[in-house]
Amino acid sequence: MMRKIGNFFTAEEGQGMVEYGLIVGLIAIIVIAVMVALGPQIVGIFESAIEDDLAEGRQQLEDALGEDEGDTD
């Protein structure tokens, strides 16, 4: 009985998986912290890119419509 108890405390089976799980958990925490810290800046980058694309698309549409209207006169 004492041998089984001793083996229980000294057995290292499954230790690697626990270590991988801890590493993955730590990486997840770091990623979440970075996203929370940089979130507003990332949103700003995407918003400015979208606004620039919309402005460019709007200008192209206005140019295309202006050319079409000029052709019908």
N, C-alpha and C positions, 0 to 999 in steps of 0.2 A: 504494500500500500504506500509506504514512504517513497519507494522507487517511482511509482506512478506520479505522485505529487512532485517529486524532484524533476521528473521528465517534463511535466506540465510547465514548470517555470523556466526550464532551460531549452525547451523546444523552440526552434526558430522557423518552423514551417509557416509559410504565409507572410513572413516578415517583409519580403520584397514587395508584395502587393500592397501592404499597408504603407510602405515608404512611397511607392508610386502614387497612391491615393493622396498622401499628404502633399507631395510635390504638385500634383494636379490641383489640389485645393488651394495651395499657396499661389500658384499661377493665376487661378481664377480670381482670387482676392486682389491680386496686383492689377489684373486687367480691369476689374470693376472700379478700383480706386483711380486708375488712370482715366477711365472713361468719365467718371464723375468729375474729376479735376479738369479735364480738357473738354468736357461736353459742350459748354457754351462756345468755345473757340471752333470746335468742329462744326457745330450748327452754323456759326457765322460763315465759315468757309463754304459750306454747301449752299447757304442762302445767297451769298454773293455770286456764286457760280450760276445758280439758277436764274437770278435776276439778270446777269449778263447775257445768258442764253436767251431769255425771254425778250430782252431789249433787242438783241440781234435778230431774233426771229420776227419780232414786230416790225423792225426796220425793213427786213427783206420782204415781208408781206405788204407793207406800205409801198415799197418800191415796185413790187410786182403789180399791185392794184393800180398804182399810178401809171405804169407803162400800159396796162390794158386799157385804162380810160383814155389815154392819149391816142391809142390805135383806133378807137371807135369814132373819134371826131373827124 
